[in-house]
Amino acid sequence: MAKFGILTIVLCASVFCFAQNINTNSKSVSVKVKGLPAQYTSLRVDTLSRCIQNLPDTAKIIAVADGRTEYLKRISGTAKNDYVKVWNAQVQLVYQWKFKFHYLLMPQGGLEAQTPIFHETEGTAPFSETITGDPQEGDFFAFSSPRRYYFDSEEAAQKSAVKRAKQRISELRGLECPK
């Protein structure tokens, strides 16, 4: 039962590490955790390895578009004010992080009181990112200061979101697990 509690704490700390988006240069994090067994005061988690297990196929990326009507002023630099349908699109990227952690539970009262516990654990954690189209690539603009860009077609919004999702996947390629 104690091992299960400790493993749960380690997994929570690892999720904390991913949620905080720890810099890749940082190899360890020390966390004060409530709920540790009374004889232990802190937990140190060292990242032994971390890589992306499966990235989506760029050929199968599909963007979901949504349109809304907005009242825009000074459309494309003219004096025209009107209701216009504007579009935006997004792609949901889902992949798995594979990780291997080495953790150390430090005893209360120092190393003289009790030996620390060393343990390794590995597993996977799902990760999801939402990539949206960039309105700066939009077909028209409104307002004069600051100028705001919009997509006036569903296809243009989807094309922008897919392009940005493919760029993000190419950035993540260097973090893939070795085959």
C-alpha positions as CSV (number, residue, x, y, z in Angstrom):
1,M,0.0,0.0,0.0
2,A,2.9,2.4,0.8
3,K,4.5,1.6,-2.5
4,F,1.3,2.4,-4.3
5,G,1.0,5.8,-2.5
6,I,4.6,6.6,-3.2
7,L,4.2,5.7,-6.9
8,T,1.1,7.9,-7.0
9,I,3.0,10.8,-5.6
10,V,5.8,10.3,-8.2
11,L,3.3,10.2,-11.0
12,C,1.7,13.3,-9.7
13,A,5.1,15.0,-9.5
14,S,5.9,13.9,-13.1
15,V,2.6,15.3,-14.3
16,F,3.5,18.5,-12.4
17,C,6.8,18.6,-14.3
18,F,5.0,18.3,-17.7
19,A,2.4,20.8,-16.7
20,Q,5.0,23.4,-15.8
21,N,6.7,22.8,-19.1
22,I,10.1,22.4,-17.6
23,N,13.0,23.6,-19.7
24,T,14.8,20.7,-21.4
25,N,18.1,21.7,-19.8
26,S,16.6,21.1,-16.4
27,K,17.2,17.5,-15.4
28,S,15.7,17.4,-11.9
29,V,13.1,19.0,-9.8
30,S,12.7,18.9,-6.0
31,V,9.1,19.1,-4.7
32,K,7.7,19.4,-1.2
33,V,4.7,17.1,-1.3
34,K,1.8,16.8,1.2
35,G,0.7,13.3,1.8
36,L,4.2,11.7,1.8
37,P,4.7,9.1,4.6
38,A,5.5,10.9,7.8
39,Q,9.2,9.7,7.8
40,Y,9.9,11.4,4.5
41,T,10.0,15.2,3.9
42,S,10.7,15.8,0.2
43,L,10.7,14.1,-3.2
44,R,13.3,14.6,-5.9
45,V,12.5,13.6,-9.4
46,D,15.3,13.3,-12.0
47,T,14.4,12.9,-15.6
48,L,16.4,10.1,-17.1
49,S,14.8,10.2,-20.5
50,R,11.8,11.9,-22.1
51,C,10.7,11.6,-25.7
52,I,7.6,11.7,-27.9
53,Q,6.3,8.2,-28.6
54,N,4.0,8.9,-31.6
55,L,3.4,12.1,-33.6
56,P,0.4,12.5,-35.9
57,D,0.9,11.9,-39.6
58,T,1.1,15.2,-41.4
59,A,-0.8,13.8,-44.4
60,K,-3.8,13.1,-42.2
61,I,-4.1,16.5,-40.5
62,I,-7.6,18.1,-40.8
63,A,-8.6,21.5,-39.5
64,V,-12.0,22.2,-38.0
65,A,-13.4,25.6,-39.0
66,D,-15.9,27.8,-37.4
67,G,-17.5,31.0,-38.7
68,R,-19.1,33.9,-37.0
69,T,-20.6,37.2,-38.0
70,E,-19.0,40.4,-36.7
71,Y,-19.6,44.0,-37.2
72,L,-16.4,45.5,-38.6
73,K,-15.4,49.1,-39.2
74,R,-13.2,50.5,-41.9
75,I,-13.1,47.2,-43.9
76,S,-9.8,46.9,-45.9
77,G,-9.0,50.5,-45.3
78,T,-12.2,51.9,-46.7
79,A,-14.9,53.8,-44.9
80,K,-17.2,50.7,-45.2
81,N,-18.7,49.4,-42.0
82,D,-20.7,46.2,-42.2
83,Y,-21.6,42.8,-40.8
84,V,-19.1,40.3,-42.2
85,K,-18.8,36.5,-41.8
86,V,-15.2,35.8,-40.5
87,W,-13.7,32.3,-40.1
88,N,-11.1,30.7,-37.9
89,A,-9.9,27.1,-37.8
90,Q,-8.0,24.8,-35.4
91,V,-6.2,21.5,-35.4
92,Q,-6.0,19.3,-32.3
93,L,-2.6,17.5,-32.1
94,V,-2.5,14.5,-29.8
95,Y,0.6,12.6,-29.0
96,Q,2.2,10.6,-26.2
97,W,5.2,11.5,-24.0
98,K,7.3,8.5,-23.0
99,F,9.3,9.2,-19.8
100,K,11.6,7.5,-17.4
101,F,12.1,9.0,-14.0
102,H,14.4,8.3,-11.1
103,Y,13.0,9.5,-7.9
104,L,14.5,9.9,-4.4
105,L,12.5,10.2,-1.2
106,M,14.5,12.1,1.4
107,P,14.0,11.0,5.1
108,Q,13.0,13.3,7.8
109,G,15.9,14.3,10.1
110,G,18.6,13.7,7.4
111,L,20.4,10.7,6.1
112,E,21.4,9.6,9.6
113,A,17.8,8.9,10.6
114,Q,16.9,6.6,7.8
115,T,18.1,5.6,4.4
116,P,16.5,7.4,1.4
117,I,14.4,5.4,-1.1
118,F,15.6,5.3,-4.7
119,H,13.3,4.1,-7.4
120,E,12.9,4.3,-11.2
121,T,9.6,4.4,-12.9
122,E,8.6,4.8,-16.6
123,G,5.4,5.3,-18.4
124,T,3.6,7.4,-20.9
125,A,1.5,10.6,-20.6
126,P,-0.9,11.9,-23.2
127,F,-0.5,15.4,-24.4
128,S,-2.8,17.6,-26.5
129,E,-2.1,20.9,-28.3
130,T,-4.6,23.1,-30.1
131,I,-3.1,24.9,-33.1
132,T,-5.1,27.7,-34.6
133,G,-4.9,29.5,-37.9
134,D,-2.9,32.8,-38.0
135,P,-5.2,35.7,-38.8
136,Q,-2.2,37.7,-40.1
137,E,-2.4,35.4,-43.1
138,G,-6.0,36.5,-43.5
139,D,-7.7,37.8,-46.7
140,F,-8.8,41.2,-45.4
141,F,-8.5,43.6,-42.4
142,A,-10.7,45.9,-40.4
143,F,-10.2,48.8,-38.1
144,S,-7.4,51.2,-38.5
145,S,-5.6,51.2,-35.2
146,P,-4.7,48.6,-34.4
147,R,-5.4,46.8,-37.7
148,R,-6.9,43.3,-37.3
149,Y,-6.8,40.7,-39.9
150,Y,-9.5,38.1,-40.6
151,F,-10.2,35.1,-42.8
152,D,-13.2,35.6,-45.1
153,S,-13.3,31.9,-46.3
154,E,-13.4,28.6,-44.5
155,E,-10.8,27.1,-46.8
156,A,-8.2,29.9,-46.1
157,A,-8.7,29.5,-42.3
158,Q,-8.3,25.7,-42.6
159,K,-5.2,26.0,-44.8
160,S,-3.5,28.3,-42.3
161,A,-4.3,26.0,-39.3
162,V,-3.0,22.9,-41.2
163,K,0.2,24.8,-42.3
164,R,0.9,25.8,-38.7
165,A,0.2,22.3,-37.4
166,K,2.7,20.8,-39.9
167,Q,5.3,23.4,-38.7
168,R,4.7,22.4,-35.1
169,I,5.1,18.7,-35.9
170,S,8.3,19.4,-37.7
171,E,9.6,21.2,-34.6
172,L,8.7,18.2,-32.4
173,R,10.4,15.7,-34.8
174,G,13.7,16.2,-32.9
175,L,12.1,15.0,-29.7
176,E,10.8,11.6,-31.0
177,C,11.9,8.4,-29.4
178,P,14.5,6.4,-31.2
179,K,13.0,3.6,-33.2
